[in-house]
């Protein structure tokens, strides 16, 4: 099982898809879930993988945002998520799996 989460929050769906593509190409990570807020103006992407892969993926997303002038609102790496954090992410993931 993967041991860490990488999170990015960007402005817009296009930036989110562009960032996710860069993350998955740069490292061995997989999409866990995503959230849209403010009518899609803010999109949070959560990926999962090893700590080193997640760090590389978040860095790749940051770089692609800089290159393509996307607004990166926030980024983070949770190296060893606690059980409550895993539950919260799983709850979000269930939402997208129902569709």
Backbone torsions as a table, in degrees:
resi	resn	phi	psi	omega
1	UNK	NA	140.6	178.5
2	UNK	-64.7	151.1	-171.0
3	UNK	-111.6	-0.5	-178.5
4	UNK	-147.6	162.8	177.0
5	UNK	-116.7	143.0	170.8
6	UNK	-118.9	134.4	-177.4
7	UNK	-126.9	138.4	170.0
8	UNK	-134.7	147.7	174.6
9	UNK	-127.4	121.7	-176.2
10	UNK	-126.3	165.0	179.8
11	UNK	-93.7	105.3	174.9
12	UNK	104.9	152.1	-178.5
13	UNK	-69.9	-37.7	179.2
14	UNK	-61.5	-45.2	178.4
15	UNK	-62.8	-37.0	-179.8
16	UNK	-65.9	-45.7	-179.7
17	UNK	-66.7	-42.3	177.5
18	UNK	-60.3	-44.3	179.9
19	UNK	-66.3	-44.2	178.8
20	UNK	-61.2	-41.4	178.1
21	UNK	-59.8	-45.9	178.7
22	UNK	-63.5	-39.8	-179.5
23	UNK	-62.7	-46.3	-177.0
24	UNK	-70.9	-29.8	178.0
25	UNK	-77.2	-29.4	-175.0
26	UNK	-82.9	-24.4	-173.4
27	UNK	-154.1	167.2	179.7
28	UNK	-84.8	77.3	178.7
29	UNK	-126.2	160.7	176.4
30	UNK	-133.0	148.3	178.8
31	UNK	-68.6	129.3	175.7
32	UNK	-97.7	-49.6	-179.7
33	UNK	-164.5	171.7	175.2
34	UNK	-148.4	154.6	-179.3
35	UNK	-134.1	137.5	173.4
36	UNK	-111.3	133.4	177.1
37	UNK	-129.9	158.8	178.6
38	UNK	56.8	43.6	178.3
39	UNK	66.7	26.5	179.6
40	UNK	92.5	0.9	178.4
41	UNK	-72.1	-25.7	173.5
42	UNK	-123.4	127.6	-179.6
43	UNK	-128.0	127.7	176.7
44	UNK	-106.2	130.3	177.7
45	UNK	-113.2	132.6	176.2
46	UNK	-121.0	123.3	177.3
47	UNK	-116.7	162.0	-177.9
48	UNK	-131.6	145.0	177.6
49	UNK	174.5	-167.9	176.4
50	UNK	-68.9	162.2	-177.8
51	UNK	-57.7	-46.9	-178.4
52	UNK	-65.6	-39.4	178.1
53	UNK	-66.5	-41.2	-179.9
54	UNK	-65.7	-41.6	177.7
55	UNK	-61.6	-42.9	178.7
56	UNK	-65.0	-38.6	-179.9
57	UNK	-66.4	-43.7	179.2
58	UNK	-64.5	-39.7	177.0
59	UNK	-63.9	-39.8	178.2
60	UNK	-64.4	-39.8	177.8
61	UNK	-64.2	-42.3	178.2
62	UNK	-60.6	-43.0	-179.8
63	UNK	-65.8	-43.1	-178.9
64	UNK	-67.3	-33.2	176.3
65	UNK	-65.1	-41.3	179.3
66	UNK	-65.0	-46.0	-177.3
67	UNK	-64.5	-40.3	-174.8
68	UNK	-99.2	11.2	177.9
69	UNK	57.9	35.6	172.0
70	UNK	-84.1	152.6	178.1
71	UNK	-90.5	115.3	174.9
72	UNK	-94.7	107.3	-175.7
73	UNK	-79.5	-36.7	-177.5
74	UNK	-161.2	158.5	176.9
75	UNK	-150.0	156.6	178.0
76	UNK	-169.5	158.4	175.3
77	UNK	-130.2	128.2	174.4
78	UNK	-111.6	105.6	-171.6
79	UNK	-70.0	-37.8	-178.6
80	UNK	-140.3	80.1	-175.8
81	UNK	-61.5	138.9	176.3
82	UNK	-74.2	168.2	-177.0
83	UNK	-59.7	-38.5	180.0
84	UNK	-65.9	-38.1	176.8
85	UNK	-65.9	-42.6	177.4
86	UNK	-60.7	-38.7	178.3
87	UNK	-63.6	-42.4	-179.8
88	UNK	-63.1	-43.9	179.4
89	UNK	-67.3	-39.8	178.6
90	UNK	-63.9	-37.0	178.0
91	UNK	-62.6	-42.4	176.8
92	UNK	-65.7	-41.3	-179.7
93	UNK	-64.3	-35.0	178.2
94	UNK	-61.8	-35.0	179.9
95	UNK	-59.4	-42.8	-177.4
96	UNK	-82.9	-20.9	179.6
97	UNK	-77.8	-20.2	-179.7
98	UNK	-72.2	-22.5	-174.8
99	UNK	-82.3	NA	NA
